[in-house]
């Protein structure tokens, strides 16, 4: 079972803020379907990044709470670095493209800066 690195990163980031009380909450936060949220959880649990705890909501129904493990927090740090490197490459590539387009259009010195 493999999942997209960006989606994995966002799921771990969401779980790092605190326990998530349902897959539906995770799905809504990530902007994915409930089935996709289930798929993500099922991919992260065997790797030891997420743990699932049963919480009895009533006598007839169980509720699950999803927590990020210490290993999950370590993985979050690694993924954050990877994600940041990827976004910086995208930013620099876009910056060069904007400058090229500006030169072609005859627009004097267009500079893109993040402050």
C-alpha positions in Angstrom: 0.0 0.0 0.0 1.5 3.3 -1.1 0.2 6.8 -0.9 1.2 10.1 -2.4 4.0 11.8 -0.4 2.2 15.1 -0.3 -1.0 13.5 0.9 0.9 11.5 3.5 2.7 14.6 4.7 -0.6 16.5 5.1 -2.2 13.6 6.9 0.7 13.3 9.3 0.7 17.1 9.8 -3.0 17.0 10.6 -2.5 14.2 13.2 0.5 16.1 14.7 -1.8 18.9 15.9 -3.7 16.4 18.1 -5.7 13.2 18.0 -8.3 12.9 15.2 -11.6 11.5 16.3 -12.8 10.1 13.0 -11.7 9.3 9.5 -14.4 11.6 8.3 -12.7 14.5 10.1 -9.4 13.6 8.6 -11.1 13.3 5.1 -12.7 16.7 5.5 -9.4 18.3 6.6 -7.5 16.8 3.7 -10.2 17.4 1.2 -10.4 13.7 0.2 -13.1 11.1 0.3 -13.8 9.0 3.3 -12.4 5.9 1.5 -9.2 7.7 0.7 -8.8 8.7 4.4 -9.3 5.1 5.4 -6.7 4.1 2.8 -4.2 6.6 4.3 -4.8 5.4 7.9 -4.4 1.8 6.8 -1.1 2.7 5.1 0.3 4.7 8.1 -0.7 2.3 10.9 1.5 -0.8 9.8 4.5 1.5 9.5 4.1 2.5 13.1 3.4 6.2 12.3 -0.2 6.2 13.6 -1.9 4.3 16.3 -5.6 3.7 16.7 -7.3 3.6 20.0 -10.8 2.3 20.7 -13.1 4.7 22.6 -16.4 3.4 23.6 -19.0 5.9 22.6 -22.0 3.8 23.7 -22.6 0.2 24.6 -23.5 -0.7 21.0 -20.9 1.2 19.1 -17.1 1.8 19.2 -15.4 4.9 18.1 -11.8 5.1 17.1 -9.3 7.9 17.8 -6.1 8.3 15.7 -2.8 9.4 17.2 0.5 10.2 15.7 3.2 8.1 17.3 6.8 9.3 18.3 8.0 7.5 15.1 5.3 9.5 13.3 6.6 12.8 14.6 10.1 11.8 13.5 8.7 11.0 10.0 6.8 14.3 10.0 10.1 16.2 10.4 11.7 14.2 7.6 8.7 14.7 5.3 8.6 18.4 6.1 12.2 18.8 5.0 11.5 16.9 1.8 8.3 18.9 1.1 10.1 22.2 1.7 12.9 21.2 -0.7 10.3 20.3 -3.3 8.3 23.5 -2.9 11.5 25.6 -3.0 12.5 24.0 -6.3 9.0 24.7 -7.7 9.3 28.3 -6.5 12.7 28.9 -8.1 11.5 27.2 -11.4 8.4 29.5 -11.4 10.5 32.5 -10.6 12.8 31.9 -13.6 9.8 31.3 -15.9 8.2 34.6 -14.8 11.4 36.5 -15.4 11.8 34.9 -18.9 8.2 35.7 -19.8 8.6 39.3 -18.6 11.7 39.7 -20.8 9.9 38.2 -23.8 6.9 40.6 -23.1 9.3 43.6 -22.7 8.2 44.2 -19.1 11.0 46.0 -17.3 12.4 44.0 -14.4 9.8 41.8 -12.8 11.0 40.4 -9.6 9.1 37.9 -7.4 10.0 38.0 -3.8 8.5 36.2 -0.8 8.6 38.3 2.3 
